[in-house]
């Protein structure tokens, strides 16, 4: 779903097929019960609030991320965690991999 800033409600982003920039997210349900669904997100693009909007929007997953005060319900924290990051270092050109298990 293409995203752009909500000019009337910054910093929120909104889905806009006319003016939005392309945003692509792959996802996989890991586990689910009556109260919660654990999902792995694999962002292809990196738009502002991309995962949060794609999770919460009615034409997306329609499952706001737990604790998301902009697109869902405020909680004690936002339950969004980058378990693994991989990139090429801009100076050394060496591939860097960082992995940290979530604490929830």
C-alpha positions in Angstrom: 0.0 0.0 0.0 1.5 3.4 -1.0 2.1 5.8 1.9 2.3 9.6 2.4 2.3 11.9 5.4 -1.1 12.9 6.7 -0.9 16.7 6.3 -3.7 17.2 8.8 -2.4 14.9 11.5 1.4 14.7 11.5 3.4 12.5 12.1 0.8 9.9 11.0 1.1 8.4 7.6 -1.8 7.3 5.5 -2.5 5.0 2.5 -2.8 7.1 -0.7 -3.0 5.5 -4.1 -2.8 8.9 -5.8 0.2 10.6 -4.1 1.7 8.0 -1.9 5.2 6.5 -2.4 5.4 2.7 -2.9 5.6 0.7 0.3 6.0 -3.1 0.2 6.0 -5.4 3.2 6.2 -9.2 3.3 4.9 -10.9 6.4 4.4 -14.3 8.0 2.1 -15.3 10.9 4.2 -17.1 13.5 1.5 -18.0 16.1 -2.0 -16.9 16.9 -4.5 -17.3 19.7 -7.8 -15.6 20.6 -6.1 -12.5 22.0 -2.8 -12.0 20.0 -1.1 -12.8 16.7 2.7 -12.9 16.4 3.9 -11.8 13.0 7.3 -11.6 11.3 7.5 -8.6 9.0 10.0 -8.4 6.2 10.0 -4.8 4.9 11.0 -4.5 1.2 10.9 -0.7 1.2 11.5 1.5 4.2 8.8 4.1 4.4 8.1 6.0 7.6 5.7 4.0 9.9 5.4 1.4 7.1 5.0 -1.7 9.3 2.7 0.1 11.7 0.4 1.3 8.9 0.4 -2.0 7.0 -0.4 -3.9 10.1 -3.2 -1.6 11.3 -4.9 -0.5 8.1 -8.2 -2.2 7.2 -7.0 -3.1 3.7 -3.7 -4.4 5.2 -3.6 -6.9 8.1 -6.2 -5.0 10.1 -4.2 -6.0 13.2 -2.6 -2.9 14.9 0.7 -3.6 16.6 0.3 -4.0 20.3 1.0 -0.7 22.1 0.9 1.4 19.0 -0.4 4.8 20.2 -0.7 6.2 16.6 -2.5 3.4 14.7 -3.8 1.2 17.5 -4.2 1.4 21.3 -1.6 2.9 23.5 0.1 0.5 25.9 3.1 0.4 28.2 5.3 0.0 25.1 5.3 -0.6 21.4 5.7 -4.3 20.7 7.7 -3.9 17.5 11.3 -5.3 17.5 13.9 -5.7 14.8 15.2 -9.2 15.5 17.7 -9.1 12.7 19.3 -6.3 10.7 21.6 -6.8 7.8 23.4 -4.2 5.7 26.6 -3.3 3.9 28.7 -0.9 6.0 29.0 2.4 4.0 32.7 2.9 4.6 34.2 -0.6 5.0 31.8 -2.2 2.5 31.7 -5.2 4.8 28.3 -7.0 5.4 27.1 -6.4 9.0 24.6 -8.7 10.6 23.0 -7.9 14.0 20.6 -10.3 15.7 18.8 -9.8 19.1 15.9 -11.9 20.3 12.7 -10.0 21.4 12.0 -9.7 25.1 8.3 -10.5 24.6 
